[in-house]
Amino acid sequence: MDDLIYNYMALLEAILSTEEVLPDLILHKYGLLELSPRELRELEAMEMKRLYKEKWTYKQIAEKFDMTDSGVYRRMKGFRGDCE
């Protein structure tokens, strides 16, 4: 029954969140999706690029991901996804 609670919490967060977030990040947050460290970094880089395109500054993105400005820049630069 506990797993069902996490499913509902993830769904609730996805629906009611004031911010747009990649669903995989929400599922990972509640332990419903296992990601390797590399997969997690790639998802975060995709989210960072999306936020940057929405006119977020590196500083704002860094605060959201608990990183430095330069760390965000390096992560985005190192990611070769289709979000460019």
FENZIVEN-V555431 format. One record per helix or strand. SS is the DSSP state (@ for helix, = for strand). FROM is the first residue (numbers start at 1). LEN is the number of residues. If there is no record, write none. Layout:
ss=[SS/SS]
from=[FROM/FROM]
len=[LEN/LEN]
This chain:
ss=[@/@/@/@/@]
from=[2/23/37/58/69]
len=[15/7/17/8/10]
